[in-house]
Amino acid sequence: MARSVVLQGTARCPRCEVPPRWCICAAQRTAPCPIHVDVLQHVLEAHRPSSTGNLIPRVVKGARVFPYRRERPLVRAEFTRPDVDELWILHPRGEEPPSSPAPAGRIQVLLLDASWAQAGGMLAQVQDWGRRVRLPMSGNSRYALRAQNGSDRFSTFEALLFLLEALGHADAAAPLRLQFELHVYAGLCARGRKAEAEAYLADSPVAAAFPELLAEFARKRPDPATRGAKPA
């Protein structure tokens, strides 16, 4: 069974939330985003190292996270942003993006960070705030930290990447995709899933983008010859 750094109480970096052995803060960069990004995050996601909702405010400039508790009513005014014409709420039960949307800088997107079952209840509270939008997402998720229950299901961060690409901002999505894949790779390493981590890295741009960080990971790797040896 994969190890859980949450259940076992393993020491974690306060920023990237993985054990110091696999800390990725040295490589994390905040990138500009042409749209305004907000995350409505279920409280159960808040302290999960695997959560991509936690990753978003660390690497997306200007992104905000709002906690969701079923017993606490949401206040629409708290989510207001100035100079925004449209609020898009991403969900598979939405409609296709408009053929002539507002300029990207005047679009606010609300991402629901939760399990699929939890997201339904969250949507019920916010669906009247703006336009429910579904994206043309297909293929297999690169979010290898959790089972996505089949193809065509993606993480919160991947939904943002799909949106940027759908709006013609692949250049803005590219550096964010690197940060996402680094997050996944470090998470696999932290869970002791070495074979999966190496397979993921072989099919990822992470190795080419962050060679110094990966070299540091290798330097910290315990020597098998001394592992478990008692000090003299």
C-alpha positions as CSV (number, residue, x, y, z in Angstrom):
1,M,0.0,0.0,0.0
2,A,1.3,3.4,-0.9
3,R,2.4,5.5,2.1
4,S,0.4,8.5,3.2
5,V,2.3,11.5,4.4
6,V,-0.9,12.8,5.9
7,L,-1.9,9.7,8.0
8,Q,1.6,8.9,9.1
9,G,2.3,12.5,10.2
10,T,5.5,12.8,8.1
11,A,7.2,16.2,8.3
12,R,6.3,18.3,5.3
13,C,7.5,21.5,3.7
14,P,5.0,24.2,4.8
15,R,4.8,25.5,1.2
16,C,4.8,22.6,-1.3
17,E,3.5,20.1,1.3
18,V,5.7,17.2,0.4
19,P,8.5,15.8,2.7
20,P,11.7,17.9,2.7
21,R,13.5,15.1,0.9
22,W,11.3,15.8,-2.2
23,C,10.7,19.6,-1.7
24,I,10.1,21.3,-5.1
25,C,10.0,24.9,-3.9
26,A,13.4,25.6,-5.5
27,A,11.8,25.0,-8.9
28,Q,8.4,26.5,-8.4
29,R,7.7,29.7,-10.3
30,T,4.6,31.9,-10.3
31,A,3.4,32.4,-13.9
32,P,1.0,35.1,-15.2
33,C,-2.4,33.9,-16.3
34,P,-4.5,35.8,-18.9
35,I,-7.7,34.9,-17.0
36,H,-8.7,35.5,-13.4
37,V,-8.6,32.2,-11.5
38,D,-10.4,31.4,-8.3
39,V,-10.7,28.0,-6.6
40,L,-13.6,26.9,-4.4
41,Q,-11.9,24.2,-2.3
42,H,-13.7,21.6,-0.2
43,V,-12.2,21.6,3.3
44,L,-11.2,18.0,3.0
45,E,-8.8,19.0,0.2
46,A,-7.1,21.8,2.1
47,H,-4.3,19.7,3.8
48,R,-3.9,17.0,1.2
49,P,-0.4,17.2,-0.4
50,S,-1.8,15.7,-3.6
51,S,-4.4,18.5,-4.0
52,T,-3.8,20.5,-7.2
53,G,-6.1,23.1,-5.8
54,N,-3.4,23.9,-3.3
55,L,-0.8,24.1,-6.2
56,I,-2.8,26.7,-8.1
57,P,-2.2,29.7,-5.9
58,R,1.5,28.8,-5.6
59,V,2.1,29.0,-9.3
60,V,-0.8,31.0,-10.9
61,K,-0.3,34.7,-10.4
62,G,-3.3,36.3,-8.7
63,A,-5.2,33.1,-8.1
64,R,-7.3,32.8,-4.9
65,V,-8.6,29.9,-2.9
66,F,-11.9,30.0,-0.9
67,P,-12.8,27.2,1.6
68,Y,-16.0,25.4,1.2
69,R,-18.0,23.9,4.1
70,R,-21.4,22.5,3.5
71,E,-22.7,24.1,6.7
72,R,-21.4,27.6,5.8
73,P,-23.4,29.5,3.1
74,L,-21.3,31.1,0.4
75,V,-21.4,34.8,0.0
76,R,-21.3,35.9,-3.6
77,A,-19.8,39.3,-2.8
78,E,-16.6,37.6,-1.4
79,F,-15.8,36.3,-4.9
80,T,-16.3,39.6,-6.7
81,R,-13.4,40.8,-8.8
82,P,-13.3,44.3,-10.3
83,D,-13.2,44.7,-14.1
84,V,-14.7,41.3,-14.8
85,D,-17.5,40.8,-17.4
86,E,-18.1,37.1,-17.1
87,L,-17.8,34.4,-14.4
88,W,-17.4,30.9,-15.7
89,I,-17.9,27.9,-13.4
90,L,-16.2,24.8,-14.9
91,H,-18.2,21.6,-14.6
92,P,-19.0,18.7,-16.9
93,R,-22.8,19.6,-16.6
94,G,-22.2,23.0,-18.2
95,E,-22.5,24.3,-21.7
96,E,-19.9,24.7,-24.4
97,P,-17.8,27.9,-24.1
98,P,-19.3,30.8,-26.0
99,S,-18.0,31.2,-29.6
100,S,-17.3,34.9,-28.9
101,P,-16.2,35.2,-25.2
102,A,-15.2,38.3,-23.5
103,P,-11.5,39.2,-23.6
104,A,-9.5,36.8,-21.4
105,G,-8.6,39.5,-19.0
106,R,-12.2,40.1,-18.3
107,I,-13.1,36.5,-17.6
108,Q,-13.1,35.0,-14.1
109,V,-13.1,31.2,-13.8
110,L,-14.2,29.4,-10.7
111,L,-12.7,25.9,-10.3
112,L,-14.3,23.4,-7.9
113,D,-11.6,21.4,-6.0
114,A,-13.2,18.3,-4.6
115,S,-14.2,14.8,-5.3
116,W,-16.7,14.2,-8.1
117,A,-19.4,13.5,-5.5
118,Q,-18.6,16.6,-3.5
119,A,-18.4,18.9,-6.5
120,G,-22.1,18.3,-7.2
121,G,-23.1,19.8,-3.9
122,M,-20.7,22.7,-4.4
123,L,-22.1,23.4,-7.8
124,A,-25.6,23.7,-6.4
125,Q,-24.5,26.7,-4.3
126,V,-22.7,28.6,-7.1
127,Q,-24.4,27.6,-10.4
128,D,-26.5,30.8,-10.5
129,W,-23.5,33.1,-10.1
130,G,-22.4,32.9,-13.8
131,R,-22.1,30.6,-16.8
132,R,-21.6,26.9,-16.3
133,V,-19.0,25.8,-18.8
134,R,-17.8,22.4,-19.8
135,L,-14.6,21.9,-21.8
136,P,-13.6,19.6,-24.6
137,M,-11.4,17.4,-22.4
138,S,-10.5,14.0,-23.6
139,G,-7.8,11.4,-23.2
140,N,-6.1,10.2,-20.0
141,S,-5.3,12.3,-17.0
142,R,-1.6,12.9,-16.1
143,Y,-2.7,13.2,-12.4
144,A,-1.2,9.9,-11.3
145,L,-1.6,10.7,-7.5
146,R,-5.2,9.6,-7.4
147,A,-7.5,7.2,-9.3
148,Q,-9.6,9.3,-11.7
149,N,-12.1,6.6,-12.2
150,G,-11.7,6.2,-16.0
151,S,-10.7,8.3,-18.9
152,D,-12.0,11.8,-19.6
153,R,-11.7,12.7,-15.9
154,F,-9.1,15.2,-14.9
155,S,-7.8,17.1,-11.9
156,T,-8.6,20.7,-11.0
157,F,-5.3,21.9,-12.4
158,E,-5.7,20.0,-15.7
159,A,-9.1,21.7,-16.1
160,L,-7.4,25.0,-16.0
161,L,-4.9,23.9,-18.6
162,F,-7.6,22.7,-20.9
163,L,-9.4,26.1,-20.5
164,L,-6.3,28.1,-21.4
165,E,-5.7,26.0,-24.5
166,A,-9.4,26.2,-25.5
167,L,-9.1,30.0,-25.3
168,G,-6.0,30.0,-27.4
169,H,-3.5,30.6,-24.6
170,A,-1.3,27.5,-25.0
171,D,1.8,29.7,-24.3
172,A,0.4,30.6,-20.9
173,A,-0.5,26.9,-20.2
174,A,3.0,25.6,-21.0
175,P,4.9,26.8,-17.9
176,L,1.9,25.9,-15.7
177,R,1.9,22.3,-17.1
178,L,5.5,21.9,-16.1
179,Q,4.7,22.9,-12.6
180,F,1.8,20.5,-12.5
181,E,3.8,17.6,-13.7
182,L,6.6,18.4,-11.2
183,H,4.0,18.4,-8.5
184,V,2.8,14.9,-9.6
185,Y,6.3,13.5,-9.9
186,A,7.4,14.7,-6.4
187,G,4.2,13.3,-5.0
188,L,4.9,9.9,-6.5
189,C,8.4,10.0,-5.1
190,A,7.1,11.0,-1.6
191,R,4.8,8.0,-1.6
192,G,7.6,5.6,-2.3
193,R,6.2,4.7,-5.7
194,K,9.6,4.6,-7.3
195,A,8.7,2.6,-10.4
196,E,5.7,4.8,-11.2
197,A,7.7,7.9,-10.6
198,E,10.4,6.8,-13.1
199,A,7.8,5.8,-15.7
200,Y,6.1,9.2,-15.3
201,L,9.4,11.0,-15.6
202,A,10.3,9.2,-18.8
203,D,7.1,10.5,-20.4
204,S,7.3,14.0,-19.0
205,P,9.1,17.3,-19.9
206,V,10.0,17.6,-16.2
207,A,13.5,16.1,-16.6
208,A,14.5,18.5,-19.3
209,A,13.0,21.5,-17.5
210,F,14.4,20.9,-14.0
211,P,17.7,19.0,-14.3
212,E,19.3,20.7,-11.3
213,L,16.4,19.8,-9.0
214,L,16.3,16.2,-10.2
215,A,20.1,16.0,-9.6
216,E,19.5,17.2,-6.1
217,F,16.9,14.5,-5.6
218,A,19.4,11.9,-6.7
219,R,22.1,13.3,-4.5
220,K,19.8,12.9,-1.4
221,R,18.9,9.4,-2.3
222,P,20.1,7.0,0.4
223,D,23.0,4.6,-0.5
224,P,21.5,1.1,-0.7
225,A,24.8,-0.2,0.8
226,T,24.4,1.8,3.9
227,R,20.6,1.8,4.3
228,G,19.6,0.3,7.7
229,A,23.3,0.2,8.9
230,K,23.8,1.0,12.5
231,P,26.2,3.8,13.4
232,A,29.6,2.7,14.7
